[in-house]
Amino acid sequence: MSDVLTIILGGGKGTRMYPLTKDRAKPACPFGGKYRLVDIPISNSINSGFRRIYVLTQFNSTSLHLHIGRTYNFDPFSQDFCEILAADQTFTHEGWYGGTADAVRKNLEHFRVHNPSHYIILSGDQLYRMDLKAYMKQHLDSGAQVTIATTPVSRSDADDLGILRTDDKNRIDAFLEKPGPDKNIDEYKISEKNMTGEDRTGGRQYLASMGIYIFDADVMEKALDNDRADFGKEIIPEAIGSGDVMAYIYRGYWEDIGTVRSFYEANLDLGAQVPKFNLYDQGNPLYTHRRDLPPTKINSSTLKNSITSEGSIITDAYITRSLIGIRTIIESGATLDGVYTMGADFYETEAEKADNAKKHIPNYGIGEGTMIKGAIIDKNTRIGKGCRIGVDKKEREDGDYDGYMIREGVIIILKRAVIPDGTSI
């Protein structure tokens, strides 16, 4: 295990997640009420015994750096670490990372110091739980030079993914990037030997790359000895054509958090009676920043299929299929339906609340009698009394508005926005 380096890619702009990525990198987006998306790959790596971790960052990375620096501090007497490698200028390279492969290439000098035998490449913004130790075992047992984590998908889901063709021994012999809906890809169907009954009933007949790779160290050095920018589009197809590349088939839940809608649905599903992603797996905990907040206090409220994070105070509210983030204050008579509120970074004092009243500014949180449906409420927002958000208008036109935006039909109350009393959205 100590000869393996985990590399987590966290430098993309996350344009399809805007405005949630306006002030933060996508891996830094709050998830599950108290976590960040980057906690997922880091936790997978730690729980699998791979505790030497680099996170490569580039865009809007301040909050991501703060979170990782505060959270992942290992025993100083071990050789374990979780360190950030931000894009920088040197005498050998002056530009930003040009892509996933370019980011790794520009940091090889830092990796070589550890003399690794293997690299595990993970994405910083995917939702899954994987035993990376079992993944590594298959890689070693197969004698492969590269192993790609794959997951069975349906034909419609294959449209926007990289699709792999394998033989009966899981050896990959062809790769097809985002085939779209019209191309005939029958030759890429999973072989009968590798298809389970669940794959058949679910119509999952194709293997999609998860963007998770294991490389022998010397093989990755050779693969990056060029100017290719991206793993998925360039390095992996070339490796398939020239080396021994295997597929590791993962059949658990996996969601590529790429859009506002997928982020919204994945978060709300956590409160389902049987969620797709289980936060309560004692054997595989999800780690995050320790805050030492008090428990949530609920005063005469009704909550259904919802999760509340620590430090919140909820009074006489009706909440269904919602996710309540840390330090969220919900006042009397509020109604939330399909809402992810990310909470606040601190509490307001009584003096600050009195000053807010003088200035006719709502306090942090959600005011009395406010009704909200189908929305994401970013951090440190102030929503006044008697507001109606997403309740009256059946059709939602995507666009940018004062204090909020609409993306894929989801209303997003912007970070630090102030929504006055009685506002209707």
Helices and strands as residue ranges (DSSP letters): E 4-9, G 15-17, G 26-28, E 30-31, E 35-36, H 39-47, E 52-57, H 62-71, E 81-86, H 100-105, H 108-112, E 118-123, E 126-128, H 132-142, E 146-153, G 157-160, E 162-166, E 172-177, G 186-188, G 192-194, H 197-201, E 206-216, H 217-223, I 231-235, H 236-242, E 245-249, E 254-256, H 260-269, E 297-299, E 302-304, E 307-308, E 313-315, E 318-320, E 323-324, E 329-330, E 335-341, H 350-358, E 365-366, E 371-377, E 382-383, E 388-389, E 399-401, E 404-407, E 410-413, E 418-419
